[in-house]
């Protein structure tokens, strides 16, 4: 994924009400239960089925760093899916989403105004319709540019145009993203 897709995944993971399992054995047991077998988990993590079985029996307790990162990432992606979906539904219908970003914003505006892009740090609440569009685009497998377009439109309408009260005809370009943090 890209920077926005990863940020959406982190925001969804932060809605979990319980922490993920801490030990490698507990994480492996969780994945085996989810996939209903050791072969699928082994294929998912790129290790042998016997290695998965050793983790299940706590014969191996500490995975190498790359495996530990993959294991934790897979568990985090699958942890409390109903809680994540409920939080997304709530954001898409009532609370909206908060975007904090540092990026270059350039403008296409009327003649005689500045259109030079510059780095800005913006924290802005976007209404539920933008959250819904963002989640729908992510679910549909949208590209990073399409996700950026949804965020750019939301920031354009809410931040730069002040909800339609000024800068009519302004079009915002959202480029050179330093970082994006989303929360809902």
Helices and strands as residue ranges (DSSP letters): H 3-13, H 24-35, H 38-45, H 49-56, H 65-78, H 81-90, I 91-95, E 97-108, E 118-126, H 128-139, H 144-155, I 156-160, E 171-183
